[in-house]
Amino acid sequence: MKKTGKVYLVGAGPGDPGLITVRGKSLLERAEVVVYDYLASKKLLKHVPEEAELIYVGKKGGVKHTHSQEEINQMLVDHALAGKMVVRLKGGDPFIFGRGGEELEELHAAGVAFEVVPGVTSATAAATYAGIPITHRDYTASVAFLTGHEDPTKENSNIDWAKLSTGAGTLVIYMGIKNLPIIVENLIRYGRAPETPVAVVRWASTPEQRSVVGTLETITDVVKGAGITPPSLIIVGEVVKLRETIDWYEKRPLFGKRIVVTRTREQASDLVQGLEEYGANCLEYSTINIEPVDSYEAFDEELERLKEYHWILFTSLNAVRFFFKRLYEKGMDARDLKGPDIAVVGKATADLLLQYGLNADLIPATFTGEGLAESLLDQGVEGRNILIPRAAQAREILPETLRGAGAQVTVTPIYQNRPVQCDQESLRAEFTDNKVDMITFTSSSTVTNFLQMINAKNQEELKQLLAGVKIAAIGPITAKSVTDNDLEVHVQPEQFTISDMVEAIVDYYSGDAAK
């Protein structure tokens, strides 16, 4: 039986990827084809299966479209008739100035099954993220959405300015920047007071959001002076006054800060999420690929004799993950670790270990290899058999210290760090254009690999590229790798964890040091 295709018209929301609906995210995770727009956040594509086909059909004001609307319609029909599950991802809500109805009419005519998933529309998001409630019992109980893309002076306008100007307390105008002077002129002409407050919000709900406020009389000059361009929304009404009280989004401590995250792609999410929660715009440039070692023969031998060890030491999250992955592949599980005690380098590693059903017996006060070694020496390690599953290339301070104290230490590589092939031109452009406020480093290898990726000809060029850029290092070992390259560390948390690093960055930008 031939597979039946279907098109899901999904609202991507206004820009913040976290504002997509649960239903929309679920469909992206199962999509075979995704046809997406300019205003749909690219971060949403992370939910899409790797094997899915991604088709960009973005339309941008003043720029030639990648595909005409007719081509997009036919594309949806063709993929659905080929039996594919198609997600048509549109910015905001597809039924509010999104031409979603037109696309569905074509699908219906072609006999294609479809479903619509609403999205958070840009109008409400722009107002909310600018600190403006579009309705308020003390100001207005009515709101109207309209498009400013249409020329209000044309003879047969679909917009009745005479009625709209005073017919709704709040007006939210989509795509109106180009026609702003004419829109303002018509609103005043048909009865709206010149002193009516107006806000214009660009790139609503994204880290690039920028809001300006004026009145109908002044807003055109304000927008021009601030260099506000599309995509922007215009909010007209007395509710704009409330922005002074409840503006929250643009007042977050890291708002507007562009921070490069160099952590591995798999591990970057917690750091990125923490920074973005405070308003940062994170630029993810992974410097490391974590891969299995070429052979597990040596490690497999150690797994066979786990009961002979007194201690197993985990010095990273990756060590825990790869250890248990191989343990399970050998048909073993946590019960095979009932003999040795387990020590970890820090709290995050202990938390991950707990997810595999095991409590750490030892967590050092200082989350470094030196701290772990010192804690073990306090326990007494002479004559103890100790296993350290770790990266193929790692610092030797821990095993050397323990051996010096009389321990029998076996170091077994279970994963390896590989440099990442990245878009070097894109990375350098971020710095040459002075677009970066801070770089975060979470290990010495992220420092080393980043410097290789940035590919500075010499130390002078490196300092020029990083002029004005602050550096955050998660701990003293990472910080030393920075300073060894004649660079300055501006932020280092007291506790060497991701959450503490985020808080330290927030404190830095909230204090006098950043000013």
N, C-alpha and C positions, 0 to 999 in steps of 0.2 A: 504494500500500500504506500502511495506517495505521501511523503511528509508534508503537512500543511503549514505554511508560513503565517506569520502574524506581525503586525507593526504595533509597537507600543509608543505612543506619543507621550513623552515624559518631560515635565517641567523641571529644569535643573536648578531653579531658584535664582536669586539675584547675583550670585558671585561667590559667597561663602559656601564652600563645598559641604559644610556641616548642616546647611539648611535644606538639602534635598530630603524628600520624604523617605520613610523606611521602604515603602513600596517601590519607589524609584530606584533606590540602591539595590534592592533585591533583583530587579529586572536587569540592571547593569551587570550584576554578577553572573547572570545566565545568558547574556546576549551573545549572538553569533555575528551580528553586524551592528555597529553604532554609527549613526549619522549625526554629527554634532555641529553646533553653531559657534560663532565668535564669542558670544556672551556666556557660554557654558564653561564653567571652571574646568581647566585641564586636569586638575587634581581628581576629579570624579572618574577619570579614565583609569585610575589605579584599581578601581573595583572591577574592571572588565577583564575577562579571561584573556590570557596571552594569545591564544589562537584566534581570537575574534578579529574581524576586519574593522578598522577604524577609518571613517571617511569624513574629512573636514569640509564643510560647506558654508563656512562663515561668510557673513555679509557685513561690511564695514562701511559706514557713511563716507562718501567721497572717494572710495576705492573700488576698483572693478571687482565684482563678485566672483568667487571661485566657481560657482555654479548658479545658473538661473533658477528661479522657482520652478519652472517647468521641468528642468533637469532633475531637481531634487525630488519632485513628485514622481517622476518616472523611475528614479533610482529606488525609491521605497517600494514601488509596485514590483519592479523586477526582482529585487531580493526576496520579497515576500512570496512571490509566485515560484521562486526557486526553492521554497521550503524553509527559508531562514527565519530565525527569531530576530526581528529588527527593533532596535531601540532608536527612536528619533528624539534626540536630546536637544531641547530648546531652552535658552535662557529665560529666567522668570517663570511665568505661567504661559503655556502655549495658547491659551484662549484669550489672553489680554494683550492685544497688539502683537501677537506672535504668529499670525497667519496659520495657526493650527487648524482652524476650521477649513481653510482652503485645501490643505493637504489631505484632510480626512475625506473631503468631498471626492477627491481624485481616487483615493483608496476604495471608497464605496463604489464608485463607477467601475472600477476594475475588479470588483468582487473580492477584495482583500479584507480579511478580518483585522480589526484594530481595537485598541483600548487606549483610554486617555488617563494619565496620572497628573493631577494638578501640581503646580509648583508655587512656592512663595513668590508673589509678584514683586517686581522691582519697586513699584509705588509704595507699598507698605514697608518694604525693607529699607528703602532710602530714607523714609521718614523716621522709622524706628531707630535705625543706626545713626541718624543725625540728631536723635533726641527730640523728635517732634511727633507727638500723638496726632494722627490726622483727624481724629474726633476727640472732643473733650466736652463734658457737660457744661463747663463754664464759658465755652467759646463757640462750639458748633456741633450740630447733630447730623450734618450732611456733608458728603464728600463726592466729588466727581473726578473720574479719570478721563483724560482726553489725550489725543496725540497732537504734538506740535509739529509733526513732520509735514502736515498739510499746510500749504500756504494760506493763511487766514484771509488774504485779500482776493483770492480767486473768486470768480463770479458765482460758482455753484458749490460753495464750501459745505461740507457735511457738519460743520460746527456752527451752532447757533450762538454766536458770541453775545448777542443781546440778552439772551436768557441765561446763559452759563455764567456770565460775569458776576452776577449777584444771586444766581439761583442756587448755588451751593456754597456752604461756608468755607470748605477747603477745596482747592483745585490742585490736582497732581497731573502735571503735564509731561508725557513721555516725548523723547526725541525732539525737544523744543529749542535747543541751544542756537541752532542756525537761524531760527525765526524769532528769537527772543525779543528783539526790538518791536516787531510787528505784533507779537502776542501781548506785550505790555501795553502798546498803544491801543489795541482793541479792548483790553480789560478796562482801562481808564475811560476810554470813549463810551463804553456801555455801562458805566456806573460804579466801577470799583474804585475806592478811594486811592489816590496816589501814594498815601502813606501806609498802605497795606503791607505787612511784612511778607517777605519772599525769601525762600532758601533755595539754593541750587546745590545738588549733591552729585558728585562725580564718582564713578566706580563704587557704588554703594555696596557695603558689607564686605569689601575687600581691603587688604592692607594699604591699597593705593587710594582709599576713599579720601575725598577732600570736599569740605562743605564751606560755602560762603553765604552770608546773609545780607540783605538790604531791604529796600522797599520797591514797590512798582516803579517809583520815580528814579531810583538809583541803581537797581539791580543790573541793568545792562552795562553800566560803567564798572560796577563791582566785578562782574564776570569777566569783562574784557581785561581789567587790570590784574586779575588773579590768573589769567591765562586758562580759564576753565574751558575744556573742550568736551565733545561727546566721548563716551556715553554718560549723559547726565540727566537728572530729573529735576523738574521745577516744582516747588511746593509753594502755593499762594494761600495765605489766610492768617488769621490772628493766632492760630495754634503755633506758628513759627516762633512766637515770643517765648514759648516754654523751653526752647532749646537751651536758653541760658541756665535753666534749672536742672534739666534732666539729660543733657548731653553726656553720654557715658562711653561711647565707642572710641571716639577720638581722644579721650582723656586717659586711656590706659597707658601705663608707664612705658611700654615699649612701642607704642603706636608710631608708625612711620619709620621705625628702625629696620634696616635691611641687614639680616644676619646670615652669614654663610655657615651651613652645617656640614661638616666634613665626615661625619660618622658613617659607618656602613649603611647601605640602603635598608637592610633588614632591621637595624637597630636605631635608625634615625627618628622613628615615629614618636617615641616618648619625649625626646629632646625638642623636636619640632612642635609637638602638641603643647608642651609646657611653655615654650616661647610664644607661640601664637595665642595662647590663652591671655597673655599680657599685651597682645597687639602687634607683635613682631611680624615682619614679612620675611619668612625663611626661604633661603635659596639653597636647595639641596644639591650638593656636589660631593657625592660619595667618593672617598679616596681609597677605599679598600674593598676588595671582594673576599669574602670568607669562603674557603673551599675545603673539602676533605683532603687529607694527605693522599699521596699517590698509592700508598700501600698501608693496610692495617695489620700486616702480619705481626709486627713487633707488639702492637697494642693488644692484639688478640691473645698473645701468649701471656700478657699480664692479667687479662681478664680471667684466664684459666686458674690463676693463682692468687686471686683477690684475698682469700682467707689468710694468706701469709703476711699481708700488710697490716701495720698498726694504724697508719694514717693514709688518707687520700686527700690531696690538696687541690682545690679548684681556685684558680687565680683569675678567672674571667667568666662572663656569661657564656661565651662561645665554648669554653671548655666543658661546662655543664651540658650544653645542648648536644655537642658532638659525642661526649662520653655516653650519654643515655641513648642517643640514636644508634650507636654501634652496639651498646649493651643489648638493646632490644633486637637488633638484627641478628645477634648471636643466640637468640632464644632465651635470654636472661632478663631479669628485672630487679627492682629495688631490693628484693629479699636476698639477693646475692651479695649485698653490701652490709649484711648484718655483723660482720666481723670488725672491720676497721672503723676508727673514728674518722669524722670528716671535718676538715677545716676549709674555710672560704676566705677570700681576700676582703670581702665587704658585705654590707647589708643587702645590696641589690642581688648579689650572687646567692646569698642565703635565701632570699625571697624566691628566686627562680628554682633553687634546689627543693624548696618546700613544695613547689608545683609537681615535683616528681615523687612526692610522698616522704621526703627525708628532711629532718631538722639538722642544721649544722651544729656540730659539737663545739666549734671554736670560731668566733668572729673577732678579729683583732680590733683594738681601739682605733688604730690608724690604718686606713684602707689602702695599704701599699704592700708590695712584696717584703719590704723591710719590716713593716709592722707585723705582717703575718709571721715572719721568721722570728721576731722578738717574742711574740706570744707563744710560739711553739717552744722556744728555748726555755721560757718560764715553766713549761710543762715538763721539760726534760726529754731530750730526744736521743740520747746516747744509746746505741744498740737498737734503735727503732727502725723498722722498715717503712719507708715512705714512698708513695707513688704520686707523681705529679703529671697528670695528663694535661697537655697545653699546646700552644702554637709551635710550629716547626722552628720559628725564629722568635726568641724571647730573651728577656734579661736573665742573667745567670745568678743574680745576687741571692735569690731564695735557695736554690739547691746548693750553692757553694757554702752559704752560711750554715745550713743544716749539716752538710758533710763535715764542715770544720768542727762541729760540735759532736761528731761521732755517729751521726745517723747514716743508714744505708739508703741512699736516695736513687730512685729510678725515674728518669724523665722520659716520657713517651709522647711524641707528637701525635695529635689526633686531628688537627686542622692546620691550615696555612693561610697566611695573609698574602693576597695578590694585589698589586696596584691596579687601579681602574683606568680603562681607556675612556677618557671623557672628551667632551667638546672643548678643547683647549682655548679656541678662539672666543667662545662664549664666556668661559671663565675669566679670561684676561680682560674681556670687554667690560665686565662688571666692575673691575678695578680701574681700568684706564678711564672709564666714564664717571669715576667717583660715585658709584652707586652702592657701595658697601660701607656699613657702619662698623660691623664687627665680624670676626671669624671665631668659631668655636672649635677647640681641639679636645678630643676625649682620650687620646693615647699618643704615644710618641710616633707610632707609625702613621697616624693621620697627619702629623706635622711633616714628616719626611716625604710622604706621598703627595701632600698638597704642594710642597715646594717644587717637586718634580713636575706636577701638573701645571703650575703657574709659569714654569720654564723661563725664569728670569736669567738674563745673560750674565749678570754679575750681582754682587751685593748692592751696588748703587741702584741698579734698575729695580731690584726687589724692594728696596726702601721707598723708591718713587711710587711703585705700584701700590704699596701698602701705606702710603702717607695718609695720616688721619684715621686709619682703620684700627680699631681696638681689637685686642686679642684676649680671649678667655680660654684658660686651660683648666682641665678638671682636677689636676693634682700636681704635686711637686715634680714628679718624673716627667710628665708631659710638659710642664713649665720649663724644665731644664732643656728639653729638646728645642723649645722655642728660643730661649736665651742663648743656647749654643749656636744658633744661627743669627746671632746679633740682633734679635728682635725683642721687643718689650712685651711682657705679660701685664695686662691691665686688670684682669679679673681672675681670681682663683678662690674657690669656696673652701671653707674650713673643713667640711666633710666632703669626701671625694665621690659624690654621687650626682646623678643627673638632676634630681630634684633640687639639691643644694646648689648646683651650678646655675640652674634657672633662677633661683632666688638671689644668688650673688649678682647675676647680670641685672636683674630688676633693681636691686639695691644700688648698683653702680650708676644706672641711668636715672635713678630717683634722687641721687645725692649730688653733692657738689663736685665730685671727682670728674663727672662727665661734662661739666659746664665750662 
